[in-house]
Amino acid sequence: MLKTRLNPQDTAPVAMDGVDGVSMRVLLGGDHGMKNFSMRHFVVEPGGHTPQHAHDYEHQVVVLAGSGEAEHDGETIAISAGDVLFVEPEKHHQFRNTGQEPMEFLCLVPRERAGGGEVPGS
Amino acid sequence: MLKTRLNPQDTAPVAMDGVDGVSMRVLLGGDHGMKNFSMRHFVVEPGGHTPQHAHDYEHQVVVLAGSGEAEHDGETIAISAGDVLFVEPEKHHQFRNTGQEPMEFLCLVPRERAGGGEVPGS
């Protein structure tokens, strides 16, 4: 059985336009033989944020630690550990850590885009 | 943005052969418009277990609380909060709570079987 552990120390910095203070790790993805969907672990440092962007695939998100806010299609909501979120395809979205400790979340994506082609970082 | 929270009180008992002391909730599934994969929250009471079975779709599992053991294709491993597991399609598997507190995990499945048709409980 393939087994690993959630560990924020095991994530690597994300270098991407619009990203600040974010690291990630693909827990279960293409490199592990995943065919349908992929699980990634993100850590956002206080003051950090993911890019404000949109794409043709969805996210399922579970906040594991910390707190902040999520912007989705022009709406901004407070988020904290224990929240489960769905980001719709094609909606602009961003996750921001407005708290004092690292904000951690799982983010799941399909392996393939609706129109074909691999989802980046999956 | 679709948002909900992890809450073991919101799960409902699973009535299925081979199941003891298990409740679950579909956090993000077909009823929420999911097309590719589905996220479920399981709570296994101390001494409880999921069925020992196999099927043609995979599981991605994240243990959120408690401890126990996972059997997969004849191998049994100890599991605890923070573990991430992959159950391969067609492998016999079972999750058992051998601890003193409820064991909680997320279990993700594709919405559709490889051969077509909907994955039950997705």
gemmi code that builds the backbone of each chain (N, CA, C; Angstrom):
import gemmi

chains = {
    "A": [
        ("MET", (0.851, -1.203, 0.000), (0.000, 0.000, 0.000), (0.880, 1.244, 0.000)),
        ("LEU", (0.579, 2.151, -0.915), (1.282, 3.420, -0.971), (0.865, 4.266, 0.228)),
        ("LYS", (1.837, 4.672, 1.034), (1.548, 5.457, 2.233), (2.585, 6.558, 2.390)),
        ("THR", (2.104, 7.739, 2.720), (3.019, 8.822, 3.063), (2.383, 9.617, 4.200)),
        ("ARG", (3.053, 10.720, 4.611), (2.493, 11.508, 5.702), (2.450, 12.986, 5.339)),
        ("LEU", (1.429, 13.661, 5.840), (1.372, 15.114, 5.734), (2.489, 15.701, 6.570)),
        ("ASN", (3.353, 16.502, 5.927), (4.428, 17.157, 6.664), (4.769, 18.464, 5.946)),
        ("PRO", (4.457, 19.598, 6.568), (4.710, 20.874, 5.883), (6.173, 21.071, 5.520)),
        ("GLN", (7.077, 20.383, 6.225), (8.518, 20.490, 5.915), (8.853, 19.852, 4.572)),
        ("ASP", (7.988, 18.995, 4.079), (8.272, 18.269, 2.838), (7.790, 18.991, 1.585)),
        ("THR", (7.205, 20.175, 1.751), (6.746, 20.931, 0.589), (7.897, 21.754, 0.015)),
        ("ALA", (7.782, 22.112, -1.261), (8.828, 22.891, -1.940), (8.237, 24.207, -2.453)),
        ("PRO", (9.050, 25.275, -2.452), (8.536, 26.588, -2.866), (7.932, 26.561, -4.272)),
        ("VAL", (6.835, 27.299, -4.428), (6.183, 27.432, -5.723), (6.657, 28.728, -6.361)),
        ("ALA", (7.322, 28.632, -7.523), (7.773, 29.827, -8.248), (6.824, 30.032, -9.420)),
        ("MET", (5.975, 31.041, -9.309), (4.918, 31.258, -10.316), (4.479, 32.711, -10.176)),
        ("ASP", (4.213, 33.376, -11.265), (3.743, 34.768, -11.198), (2.525, 34.872, -10.287)),
        ("GLY", (2.541, 35.880, -9.420), (1.378, 36.137, -8.570), (1.351, 35.333, -7.289)),
        ("VAL", (2.406, 34.518, -7.070), (2.477, 33.673, -5.869), (3.465, 34.287, -4.882)),
        ("ASP", (3.116, 34.283, -3.611), (4.033, 34.776, -2.585), (3.953, 33.881, -1.353)),
        ("GLY", (5.077, 33.314, -0.947), (5.125, 32.559, 0.305), (4.341, 31.264, 0.285)),
        ("VAL", (4.391, 30.559, -0.838), (3.632, 29.310, -0.972), (4.583, 28.165, -1.292)),
        ("SER", (4.393, 27.051, -0.606), (5.120, 25.837, -0.966), (4.118, 24.709, -1.117)),
        ("MET", (4.473, 23.680, -1.886), (3.519, 22.601, -2.142), (4.224, 21.278, -2.373)),
        ("ARG", (3.451, 20.240, -2.274), (3.933, 18.886, -2.546), (2.786, 18.082, -3.152)),
        ("VAL", (3.076, 17.379, -4.204), (2.083, 16.467, -4.771), (2.140, 15.180, -3.949)),
        ("LEU", (1.096, 14.949, -3.161), (1.056, 13.763, -2.294), (0.741, 12.519, -3.118)),
        ("LEU", (-0.244, 12.647, -3.996), (-0.667, 11.535, -4.848), (-0.986, 12.127, -6.216)),
        ("GLY", (-0.105, 11.882, -7.180), (-0.303, 12.468, -8.497), (0.163, 11.529, -9.600)),
        ("GLY", (0.433, 12.115, -10.746), (0.843, 11.318, -11.902), (2.077, 10.470, -11.625)),
        ("ASP", (3.009, 11.035, -10.863), (4.238, 10.290, -10.555), (3.976, 9.075, -9.675)),
        ("HIS", (2.801, 9.040, -9.016), (2.430, 7.905, -8.166), (1.412, 7.000, -8.863)),
        ("GLY", (1.193, 7.247, -10.134), (0.289, 6.388, -10.899), (-1.175, 6.797, -10.867)),
        ("MET", (-1.455, 7.997, -10.348), (-2.854, 8.436, -10.299), (-3.369, 8.686, -11.722)),
        ("LYS", (-4.531, 8.145, -12.014), (-5.088, 8.292, -13.361), (-6.226, 9.303, -13.410)),
        ("ASN", (-6.949, 9.458, -12.311), (-8.173, 10.260, -12.350), (-8.066, 11.620, -11.674)),
        ("PHE", (-7.409, 11.648, -10.501), (-7.312, 12.915, -9.779), (-6.068, 12.895, -8.908)),
        ("SER", (-5.708, 14.075, -8.428), (-4.418, 14.273, -7.769), (-4.611, 15.069, -6.479)),
        ("MET", (-3.863, 14.696, -5.439), (-3.951, 15.376, -4.134), (-2.648, 16.114, -3.865)),
        ("ARG", (-2.740, 17.416, -3.579), (-1.567, 18.228, -3.293), (-1.696, 18.879, -1.918)),
        ("HIS", (-0.572, 19.096, -1.266), (-0.513, 19.731, 0.052), (0.125, 21.101, -0.125)),
        ("PHE", (-0.580, 22.151, 0.271), (-0.076, 23.524, 0.161), (0.149, 24.118, 1.547)),
        ("VAL", (1.223, 24.901, 1.664), (1.499, 25.682, 2.871), (1.672, 27.137, 2.437)),
        ("VAL", (0.869, 28.023, 3.026), (0.952, 29.455, 2.714), (1.412, 30.177, 3.976)),
        ("GLU", (2.543, 30.880, 3.861), (3.077, 31.602, 5.024), (2.191, 32.818, 5.353)),
        ("PRO", (2.244, 33.300, 6.598), (1.472, 34.512, 6.937), (1.789, 35.633, 5.941)),
        ("GLY", (0.753, 36.260, 5.417), (0.926, 37.318, 4.422), (1.045, 36.813, 2.996)),
        ("GLY", (1.207, 35.516, 2.846), (1.377, 34.928, 1.515), (0.049, 34.652, 0.832)),
        ("HIS", (0.139, 34.326, -0.462), (-1.083, 34.049, -1.232), (-0.783, 33.226, -2.484)),
        ("THR", (-1.772, 32.499, -2.920), (-1.716, 31.802, -4.205), (-2.040, 32.814, -5.303)),
        ("PRO", (-1.864, 32.462, -6.584), (-2.153, 33.433, -7.642), (-3.653, 33.724, -7.760)),
        ("GLN", (-3.965, 34.924, -8.192), (-5.354, 35.244, -8.522), (-5.508, 34.845, -9.977)),
        ("HIS", (-6.138, 33.679, -10.184), (-6.219, 33.180, -11.563), (-7.473, 32.322, -11.746)),
        ("ALA", (-7.654, 31.874, -12.975), (-8.766, 30.980, -13.303), (-8.256, 29.946, -14.303)),
        ("HIS", (-8.904, 28.797, -14.330), (-8.513, 27.734, -15.258), (-9.701, 26.816, -15.485)),
        ("ASP", (-9.529, 25.893, -16.424), (-10.690, 25.106, -16.864), (-10.923, 23.831, -16.045)),
        ("TYR", (-10.322, 23.744, -14.876), (-10.542, 22.577, -14.018), (-10.873, 23.048, -12.603)),
        ("GLU", (-11.492, 22.194, -11.852), (-11.978, 22.528, -10.514), (-10.941, 22.233, -9.432)),
        ("HIS", (-11.192, 22.757, -8.222), (-10.434, 22.404, -7.019), (-11.400, 21.894, -5.950)),
        ("GLN", (-11.003, 20.852, -5.251), (-11.625, 20.518, -3.962), (-10.573, 20.815, -2.911)),
        ("VAL", (-10.926, 21.620, -1.918), (-9.959, 22.114, -0.938), (-10.420, 21.768, 0.476)),
        ("VAL", (-9.486, 21.323, 1.310), (-9.741, 21.120, 2.736), (-8.683, 21.895, 3.504)),
        ("VAL", (-9.110, 22.834, 4.336), (-8.161, 23.616, 5.124), (-7.770, 22.786, 6.346)),
        ("LEU", (-6.461, 22.548, 6.487), (-5.954, 21.680, 7.558), (-5.460, 22.454, 8.773)),
        ("ALA", (-4.964, 23.663, 8.555), (-4.389, 24.448, 9.657), (-4.403, 25.913, 9.280)),
        ("GLY", (-4.451, 26.768, 10.293), (-4.369, 28.198, 10.070), (-5.681, 28.798, 9.605)),
        ("SER", (-5.579, 30.047, 9.153), (-6.780, 30.757, 8.715), (-6.400, 31.820, 7.695)),
        ("GLY", (-7.400, 32.281, 6.974), (-7.173, 33.292, 5.954), (-8.456, 33.604, 5.239)),
        ("GLU", (-8.314, 33.924, 3.947), (-9.518, 34.183, 3.166), (-9.380, 33.589, 1.777)),
        ("ALA", (-10.544, 33.272, 1.226), (-10.609, 32.739, -0.133), (-11.459, 33.676, -0.960)),
        ("GLU", (-10.923, 34.042, -2.124), (-11.690, 34.842, -3.077), (-12.121, 33.900, -4.194)),
        ("HIS", (-13.377, 34.020, -4.601), (-13.926, 33.133, -5.633), (-14.974, 33.908, -6.404)),
        ("ASP", (-14.665, 34.191, -7.671), (-15.630, 34.869, -8.534), (-16.107, 36.199, -7.919)),
        ("GLY", (-15.140, 36.934, -7.331), (-15.462, 38.262, -6.798), (-15.961, 38.289, -5.366)),
        ("GLU", (-16.217, 37.089, -4.798), (-16.693, 36.985, -3.412), (-15.506, 36.606, -2.521)),
        ("THR", (-15.398, 37.210, -1.338), (-14.322, 36.859, -0.414), (-14.920, 36.316, 0.876)),
        ("ILE", (-14.446, 35.149, 1.292), (-14.955, 34.549, 2.524), (-13.794, 34.201, 3.446)),
        ("ALA", (-14.075, 34.210, 4.746), (-13.085, 33.788, 5.744), (-13.007, 32.266, 5.735)),
        ("ILE", (-11.806, 31.746, 5.865), (-11.621, 30.300, 5.925), (-10.714, 29.939, 7.091)),
        ("SER", (-10.907, 28.737, 7.614), (-10.072, 28.264, 8.720), (-10.054, 26.738, 8.705)),
        ("ALA", (-9.193, 26.185, 9.539), (-9.028, 24.726, 9.595), (-10.383, 24.051, 9.776)),
        ("GLY", (-10.642, 23.027, 8.955), (-11.907, 22.295, 9.008), (-12.866, 22.691, 7.901)),
        ("ASP", (-12.549, 23.774, 7.179), (-13.420, 24.172, 6.067), (-13.141, 23.327, 4.825)),
        ("VAL", (-14.197, 23.020, 4.113), (-14.134, 22.289, 2.847), (-14.726, 23.200, 1.776)),
        ("LEU", (-13.983, 23.411, 0.704), (-14.360, 24.392, -0.316), (-14.350, 23.761, -1.700)),
        ("PHE", (-15.203, 24.297, -2.558), (-15.181, 23.874, -3.957), (-14.983, 25.097, -4.837)),
        ("VAL", (-13.920, 25.078, -5.634), (-13.639, 26.137, -6.599), (-14.086, 25.642, -7.964)),
        ("GLU", (-15.039, 26.351, -8.542), (-15.587, 25.926, -9.834), (-14.613, 26.191, -10.977)),
        ("PRO", (-14.662, 25.376, -12.043), (-13.848, 25.675, -13.221), (-14.164, 27.073, -13.749)),
        ("GLU", (-13.135, 27.727, -14.276), (-13.279, 29.028, -14.964), (-13.594, 30.206, -14.036)),
        ("LYS", (-13.652, 29.988, -12.704), (-13.888, 31.099, -11.782), (-12.552, 31.617, -11.258)),
        ("HIS", (-12.361, 32.922, -11.270), (-11.167, 33.504, -10.673), (-11.175, 33.235, -9.168)),
        ("HIS", (-10.007, 32.880, -8.645), (-9.937, 32.536, -7.221), (-8.527, 32.784, -6.697)),
        ("GLN", (-8.443, 32.970, -5.385), (-7.157, 33.172, -4.713), (-7.314, 32.797, -3.246)),
        ("PHE", (-6.254, 32.218, -2.673), (-6.225, 31.901, -1.239), (-5.156, 32.767, -0.586)),
        ("ARG", (-5.534, 33.453, 0.492), (-4.618, 34.369, 1.167), (-4.541, 34.020, 2.646)),
        ("ASN", (-3.321, 33.986, 3.169), (-3.139, 33.755, 4.607), (-3.140, 35.100, 5.312)),
        ("THR", (-4.205, 35.387, 6.039), (-4.309, 36.644, 6.793), (-4.072, 36.402, 8.287)),
        ("GLY", (-3.635, 35.208, 8.636), (-3.420, 34.848, 10.036), (-1.970, 34.973, 10.441)),
        ("GLN", (-1.664, 34.454, 11.615), (-0.329, 34.588, 12.201), (0.496, 33.309, 12.073)),
        ("GLU", (-0.130, 32.243, 11.637), (0.598, 30.977, 11.510), (0.441, 30.460, 10.078)),
        ("PRO", (1.287, 29.498, 9.671), (1.134, 28.960, 8.324), (-0.278, 28.412, 8.102)),
        ("MET", (-0.819, 28.659, 6.919), (-2.115, 28.101, 6.541), (-1.833, 26.913, 5.619)),
        ("GLU", (-2.379, 25.763, 6.009), (-2.164, 24.547, 5.217), (-3.491, 24.076, 4.644)),
        ("PHE", (-3.446, 23.621, 3.415), (-4.647, 23.004, 2.857), (-4.302, 21.913, 1.858)),
        ("LEU", (-5.229, 20.990, 1.700), (-5.181, 20.021, 0.617), (-5.944, 20.607, -0.558)),
        ("CYS", (-5.433, 20.402, -1.756), (-6.135, 20.855, -2.958), (-6.123, 19.724, -3.971)),
        ("LEU", (-7.316, 19.260, -4.331), (-7.429, 18.146, -5.273), (-7.886, 18.643, -6.632)),
        ("VAL", (-7.282, 18.087, -7.648), (-7.607, 18.461, -9.032), (-7.745, 17.199, -9.871)),
        ("PRO", (-8.503, 17.284, -10.976), (-8.497, 16.157, -11.913), (-7.133, 16.072, -12.585)),
        ("ARG", (-6.764, 14.921, -13.081), (-5.491, 14.784, -13.804), (-5.552, 15.417, -15.187)),
        ("GLU", (-6.745, 15.402, -15.791), (-6.862, 15.912, -17.165), (-7.836, 17.069, -17.246)),
        ("ARG", (-7.496, 18.026, -18.080), (-8.405, 19.132, -18.369), (-9.623, 18.616, -19.137)),
        ("ALA", (-10.707, 19.358, -19.020), (-11.937, 18.972, -19.715), (-11.685, 18.850, -21.218)),
        ("GLY", (-10.881, 19.755, -21.770), (-10.634, 19.751, -23.209), (-9.431, 18.894, -23.606)),
        ("GLY", (-8.892, 18.134, -22.644), (-7.719, 17.312, -22.926), (-6.451, 17.986, -22.464)),
        ("GLY", (-5.403, 17.213, -22.205), (-4.146, 17.764, -21.712), (-4.067, 17.643, -20.209)),
        ("GLU", (-2.837, 17.576, -19.721), (-2.610, 17.333, -18.287), (-2.794, 18.608, -17.466)),
        ("VAL", (-3.400, 18.484, -16.308), (-3.505, 19.599, -15.364), (-2.116, 19.848, -14.772)),
        ("PRO", (-1.600, 21.093, -14.830), (-0.248, 21.360, -14.290), (-0.206, 21.107, -12.783)),
        ("GLY", (0.923, 20.585, -12.327), (1.077, 20.342, -10.889), (0.209, 19.229, -10.359)),
        ("SER", (-0.142, 18.284, -11.253), (-0.965, 17.164, -10.803), (-0.190, 15.852, -10.904)),
    ],
    "B": [
        ("MET", (-19.227, 30.644, -3.618), (-18.327, 29.497, -3.407), (-19.001, 28.478, -2.497)),
        ("LEU", (-18.999, 27.252, -2.927), (-19.533, 26.169, -2.105), (-18.581, 25.936, -0.936)),
        ("LYS", (-19.114, 26.026, 0.289), (-18.284, 25.848, 1.472), (-19.053, 25.046, 2.516)),
        ("THR", (-18.375, 24.099, 3.129), (-18.958, 23.377, 4.255), (-17.847, 23.128, 5.265)),
        ("ARG", (-18.177, 22.438, 6.343), (-17.154, 22.172, 7.353), (-17.114, 20.696, 7.717)),
        ("LEU", (-15.928, 20.229, 8.046), (-15.774, 18.883, 8.586), (-16.403, 18.850, 9.969)),
        ("ASN", (-17.353, 17.962, 10.154), (-17.981, 17.813, 11.463), (-18.440, 16.363, 11.625)),
        ("PRO", (-17.794, 15.614, 12.527), (-18.168, 14.189, 12.659), (-19.637, 13.998, 13.041)),
        ("GLN", (-20.241, 15.029, 13.647), (-21.662, 14.930, 14.019), (-22.571, 14.918, 12.791)),
        ("ASP", (-22.067, 15.363, 11.662), (-22.897, 15.465, 10.462), (-22.875, 14.208, 9.601)),
        ("THR", (-22.150, 13.180, 10.047), (-22.113, 11.939, 9.278), (-23.308, 11.058, 9.657)),
        ("ALA", (-23.667, 10.155, 8.763), (-24.816, 9.267, 8.990), (-24.352, 7.808, 8.950)),
        ("PRO", (-24.987, 6.942, 9.768), (-24.547, 5.545, 9.834), (-24.562, 4.858, 8.466)),
        ("VAL", (-23.549, 4.029, 8.243), (-23.453, 3.251, 7.008), (-24.015, 1.859, 7.294)),
        ("ALA", (-25.075, 1.473, 6.594), (-25.669, 0.140, 6.737), (-25.257, -0.683, 5.527)),
        ("MET", (-24.337, -1.594, 5.744), (-23.765, -2.351, 4.622), (-23.161, -3.618, 5.226)),
        ("ASP", (-23.267, -4.727, 4.543), (-22.693, -5.976, 5.037), (-21.205, -5.797, 5.329)),
        ("GLY", (-20.761, -6.272, 6.480), (-19.338, -6.235, 6.811), (-18.893, -4.936, 7.448)),
        ("VAL", (-19.846, -4.020, 7.672), (-19.511, -2.720, 8.273), (-19.960, -2.708, 9.716)),
        ("ASP", (-19.114, -2.163, 10.603), (-19.490, -2.034, 12.009), (-19.018, -0.679, 12.547)),
        ("GLY", (-19.945, 0.115, 13.056), (-19.569, 1.366, 13.728), (-18.999, 2.419, 12.806)),
        ("VAL", (-19.566, 2.521, 11.614), (-19.054, 3.494, 10.636), (-20.170, 4.448, 10.236)),
        ("SER", (-19.836, 5.740, 10.190), (-20.763, 6.720, 9.646), (-20.021, 7.547, 8.607)),
        ("MET", (-20.754, 8.147, 7.688), (-20.099, 8.888, 6.607), (-20.974, 10.014, 6.099)),
        ("ARG", (-20.335, 10.908, 5.389), (-21.027, 12.020, 4.736), (-20.298, 12.336, 3.436)),
        ("VAL", (-21.048, 12.496, 2.381), (-20.460, 12.955, 1.125), (-20.309, 14.474, 1.221)),
        ("LEU", (-19.064, 14.932, 1.329), (-18.802, 16.373, 1.451), (-18.974, 17.069, 0.113)),
        ("LEU", (-18.399, 16.464, -0.915), (-18.476, 17.010, -2.281), (-18.671, 15.831, -3.225)),
        ("GLY", (-19.881, 15.702, -3.753), (-20.178, 14.559, -4.622), (-21.146, 14.929, -5.728)),
        ("GLY", (-21.781, 13.919, -6.272), (-22.703, 14.132, -7.386), (-23.800, 15.125, -7.050)),
        ("ASP", (-24.290, 15.079, -5.829), (-25.358, 16.002, -5.423), (-24.892, 17.456, -5.389)),
        ("HIS", (-23.562, 17.652, -5.355), (-23.006, 19.008, -5.345), (-22.452, 19.389, -6.716)),
        ("GLY", (-22.733, 18.572, -7.696), (-22.309, 18.890, -9.060), (-20.928, 18.390, -9.437)),
        ("MET", (-20.315, 17.543, -8.590), (-18.972, 17.036, -8.905), (-19.056, 16.114, -10.120)),
        ("LYS", (-18.164, 16.329, -11.066), (-18.170, 15.529, -12.297), (-17.050, 14.501, -12.334)),
        ("ASN", (-15.926, 14.800, -11.683), (-14.743, 13.955, -11.833), (-14.430, 13.077, -10.629)),
        ("PHE", (-14.554, 13.647, -9.419), (-14.233, 12.866, -8.224), (-15.029, 13.405, -7.054)),
        ("SER", (-15.046, 12.628, -5.979), (-15.941, 12.883, -4.857), (-15.169, 12.746, -3.549)),
        ("MET", (-15.474, 13.641, -2.584), (-14.808, 13.617, -1.274), (-15.818, 13.219, -0.201)),
        ("ARG", (-15.478, 12.186, 0.578), (-16.347, 11.715, 1.652), (-15.616, 11.744, 2.993)),
        ("HIS", (-16.371, 11.969, 4.051), (-15.832, 12.005, 5.412), (-16.349, 10.781, 6.162)),
        ("PHE", (-15.444, 9.954, 6.669), (-15.816, 8.745, 7.407), (-15.415, 8.860, 8.866)),
        ("VAL", (-16.254, 8.341, 9.740), (-15.948, 8.231, 11.170), (-16.133, 6.770, 11.558)),
        ("VAL", (-15.082, 6.170, 12.114), (-15.134, 4.767, 12.549), (-14.978, 4.747, 14.072)),
        ("GLU", (-15.981, 4.216, 14.750), (-15.933, 4.148, 16.217), (-14.876, 3.126, 16.671)),
        ("PRO", (-14.362, 3.273, 17.906), (-13.406, 2.278, 18.414), (-13.965, 0.864, 18.267)),
        ("GLY", (-13.183, -0.031, 17.733), (-13.629, -1.406, 17.485), (-14.360, -1.572, 16.166)),
        ("GLY", (-14.697, -0.492, 15.520), (-15.438, -0.557, 14.256), (-14.526, -0.770, 13.055)),
        ("HIS", (-15.145, -1.056, 11.920), (-14.368, -1.300, 10.698), (-15.237, -1.114, 9.457)),
        ("THR", (-14.565, -0.770, 8.369), (-15.206, -0.731, 7.054), (-15.247, -2.161, 6.507)),
        ("PRO", (-15.958, -2.402, 5.403), (-16.023, -3.784, 4.898), (-14.676, -4.241, 4.344)),
        ("GLN", (-14.429, -5.522, 4.424), (-13.256, -6.100, 3.748), (-13.740, -6.422, 2.340)),
        ("HIS", (-13.389, -5.573, 1.386), (-13.906, -5.762, 0.025), (-12.923, -5.209, -1.013)),
        ("ALA", (-13.281, -5.377, -2.273), (-12.488, -4.847, -3.388), (-13.460, -4.334, -4.438)),
        ("HIS", (-13.002, -3.400, -5.253), (-13.837, -2.851, -6.320), (-12.932, -2.266, -7.397)),
        ("ASP", (-13.540, -1.867, -8.494), (-12.749, -1.479, -9.671), (-12.359, -0.004, -9.690)),
        ("TYR", (-12.438, 0.665, -8.544), (-12.010, 2.069, -8.481), (-11.105, 2.253, -7.272)),
        ("GLU", (-10.309, 3.308, -7.325), (-9.309, 3.569, -6.298), (-9.869, 4.423, -5.155)),
        ("HIS", (-9.093, 4.489, -4.053), (-9.344, 5.432, -2.961), (-8.084, 6.263, -2.735)),
        ("GLN", (-8.267, 7.545, -2.485), (-7.228, 8.364, -1.856), (-7.753, 8.695, -0.466)),
        ("VAL", (-6.930, 8.391, 0.547), (-7.379, 8.497, 1.939), (-6.429, 9.398, 2.726)),
        ("VAL", (-6.995, 10.260, 3.559), (-6.217, 11.073, 4.505), (-6.808, 10.845, 5.882)),
        ("VAL", (-5.985, 10.353, 6.815), (-6.462, 10.114, 8.173), (-6.417, 11.446, 8.932)),
        ("LEU", (-7.566, 11.861, 9.447), (-7.695, 13.168, 10.104), (-7.585, 13.083, 11.617)),
        ("ALA", (-7.997, 11.966, 12.189), (-8.004, 11.833, 13.653), (-8.003, 10.360, 14.020)),
        ("GLY", (-7.455, 10.064, 15.218), (-7.487, 8.705, 15.714), (-6.415, 7.827, 15.094)),
        ("SER", (-6.556, 6.529, 15.339), (-5.563, 5.580, 14.831), (-6.198, 4.212, 14.655)),
        ("GLY", (-5.523, 3.377, 13.884), (-6.043, 2.048, 13.628), (-5.130, 1.317, 12.681)),
        ("GLU", (-5.736, 0.457, 11.859), (-4.928, -0.244, 10.884), (-5.658, -0.346, 9.562)),
        ("ALA", (-4.854, -0.434, 8.516), (-5.386, -0.585, 7.171), (-4.848, -1.872, 6.591)),
        ("GLU", (-5.765, -2.671, 6.053), (-5.363, -3.892, 5.348), (-5.516, -3.619, 3.855)),
        ("HIS", (-4.511, -4.038, 3.089), (-4.510, -3.777, 1.645), (-3.787, -4.920, 0.965)),
        ("ASP", (-4.539, -5.710, 0.213), (-3.941, -6.798, -0.557), (-3.144, -7.747, 0.344)),
        ("GLY", (-3.687, -8.016, 1.533), (-3.059, -8.980, 2.436), (-2.035, -8.399, 3.390)),
        ("GLU", (-1.680, -7.130, 3.198), (-0.701, -6.449, 4.065), (-1.474, -5.579, 5.063)),
        ("THR", (-1.051, -5.571, 6.335), (-1.707, -4.726, 7.334), (-0.697, -3.723, 7.872)),
        ("ILE", (-1.080, -2.452, 7.869), (-0.182, -1.408, 8.373), (-0.909, -0.570, 9.413)),
        ("ALA", (-0.129, -0.018, 10.349), (-0.681, 0.910, 11.343), (-0.907, 2.265, 10.676)),
        ("ILE", (-2.024, 2.897, 11.016), (-2.316, 4.224, 10.475), (-2.713, 5.170, 11.606)),
        ("SER", (-2.443, 6.449, 11.398), (-2.813, 7.461, 12.389), (-2.993, 8.804, 11.697)),
        ("ALA", (-3.503, 9.772, 12.445), (-3.769, 11.096, 11.884), (-2.535, 11.642, 11.171)),
        ("GLY", (-2.739, 12.144, 9.964), (-1.644, 12.676, 9.159), (-1.172, 11.736, 8.071)),
        ("ASP", (-1.618, 10.492, 8.110), (-1.229, 9.541, 7.072), (-2.067, 9.739, 5.814)),
        ("VAL", (-1.411, 9.563, 4.683), (-2.048, 9.636, 3.369), (-1.852, 8.288, 2.695)),
        ("LEU", (-2.930, 7.688, 2.232), (-2.896, 6.318, 1.725), (-3.526, 6.236, 0.344)),
        ("PHE", (-3.048, 5.296, -0.443), (-3.661, 5.035, -1.734), (-4.071, 3.571, -1.808)),
        ("VAL", (-5.349, 3.338, -2.016), (-5.881, 1.982, -2.195), (-6.067, 1.757, -3.690)),
        ("GLU", (-5.356, 0.780, -4.211), (-5.413, 0.510, -5.651), (-6.734, -0.146, -6.046)),
        ("PRO", (-7.184, 0.081, -7.273), (-8.358, -0.628, -7.762), (-8.145, -2.150, -7.679)),
        ("GLU", (-9.218, -2.860, -7.379), (-9.237, -4.328, -7.387), (-8.463, -4.981, -6.241)),
        ("LYS", (-7.913, -4.193, -5.303), (-7.218, -4.775, -4.153), (-8.174, -4.859, -2.964)),
        ("HIS", (-8.204, -6.004, -2.306), (-9.003, -6.122, -1.094), (-8.427, -5.202, -0.020)),
        ("HIS", (-9.322, -4.525, 0.694), (-8.852, -3.569, 1.708), (-9.906, -3.414, 2.793)),
        ("GLN", (-9.439, -2.976, 3.954), (-10.319, -2.709, 5.100), (-9.626, -1.717, 6.029)),
        ("PHE", (-10.420, -0.841, 6.643), (-9.915, 0.084, 7.657), (-10.538, -0.276, 8.990)),
        ("ARG", (-9.693, -0.424, 10.010), (-10.171, -0.840, 11.338), (-9.679, 0.153, 12.388)),
        ("ASN", (-10.583, 0.558, 13.272), (-10.199, 1.434, 14.383), (-9.795, 0.570, 15.563)),
        ("THR", (-8.501, 0.541, 15.852), (-7.982, -0.241, 16.982), (-7.624, 0.671, 18.153)),
        ("GLY", (-8.001, 1.948, 18.060), (-7.684, 2.911, 19.108), (-8.833, 3.128, 20.070)),
        ("GLN", (-8.683, 4.166, 20.876), (-9.658, 4.448, 21.942), (-10.604, 5.596, 21.592)),
        ("GLU", (-10.303, 6.289, 20.514), (-11.146, 7.424, 20.117), (-11.635, 7.207, 18.686)),
        ("PRO", (-12.653, 7.952, 18.256), (-13.109, 7.790, 16.873), (-11.972, 8.030, 15.875)),
        ("MET", (-11.912, 7.223, 14.843), (-10.940, 7.415, 13.761), (-11.686, 8.072, 12.606)),
        ("GLU", (-11.159, 9.200, 12.165), (-11.799, 9.931, 11.066), (-10.866, 9.954, 9.866)),
        ("PHE", (-11.443, 9.807, 8.685), (-10.628, 9.977, 7.476), (-11.460, 10.516, 6.334)),
        ("LEU", (-10.760, 11.187, 5.423), (-11.337, 11.532, 4.128), (-11.032, 10.406, 3.166)),
        ("CYS", (-11.999, 10.095, 2.315), (-11.798, 9.066, 1.287), (-12.327, 9.614, -0.028)),
        ("LEU", (-11.432, 9.749, -0.986), (-11.808, 10.286, -2.297), (-11.883, 9.179, -3.338)),
        ("VAL", (-12.898, 9.280, -4.166), (-13.126, 8.275, -5.226), (-13.455, 9.002, -6.529)),
        ("PRO", (-13.193, 8.338, -7.660), (-13.684, 8.908, -8.913), (-15.215, 8.809, -8.943)),
        ("ARG", (-15.863, 9.658, -9.732), (-17.323, 9.579, -9.846), (-17.755, 8.375, -10.688)),
        ("GLU", (-16.895, 7.987, -11.659), (-17.286, 6.899, -12.561), (-16.312, 5.735, -12.499)),
        ("ARG", (-16.867, 4.540, -12.563), (-16.039, 3.341, -12.660), (-15.287, 3.328, -13.987)),
        ("ALA", (-14.170, 2.595, -13.983), (-13.365, 2.501, -15.205), (-14.215, 1.946, -16.351)),
        ("GLY", (-15.072, 0.994, -16.055), (-15.884, 0.368, -17.095), (-17.212, 1.067, -17.329)),
        ("GLY", (-17.405, 2.222, -16.699), (-18.660, 2.963, -16.830), (-19.578, 2.690, -15.659)),
        ("GLY", (-20.491, 3.593, -15.400), (-21.404, 3.475, -14.265), (-20.893, 4.268, -13.095)),
        ("GLU", (-21.820, 4.670, -12.232), (-21.480, 5.550, -11.122), (-20.865, 4.781, -9.951)),
        ("VAL", (-19.856, 5.361, -9.327), (-19.280, 4.793, -8.106), (-20.286, 4.989, -6.965)),
        ("PRO", (-20.642, 3.901, -6.253), (-21.615, 4.047, -5.166), (-21.091, 4.976, -4.067)),
        ("GLY", (-22.007, 5.748, -3.475), (-21.597, 6.639, -2.378), (-20.713, 7.780, -2.815)),
        ("SER", (-20.826, 8.165, -4.097), (-19.999, 9.279, -4.577), (-20.869, 10.486, -4.941)),
    ],
}
model = gemmi.Model(1)
for chain_id, residues in chains.items():
    chain = gemmi.Chain(chain_id)
    for i, (resn, *xyz) in enumerate(residues, 1):
        res = gemmi.Residue()
        res.name, res.seqid = resn, gemmi.SeqId(i, " ")
        for name, pos in zip(("N", "CA", "C"), xyz):
            atom = gemmi.Atom()
            atom.name, atom.element = name, gemmi.Element(name[0])
            atom.pos, atom.b_iso = gemmi.Position(*pos), 0.0
            res.add_atom(atom)
        chain.add_residue(res)
    model.add_chain(chain)
structure = gemmi.Structure()
structure.add_model(model)
structure.setup_entities()
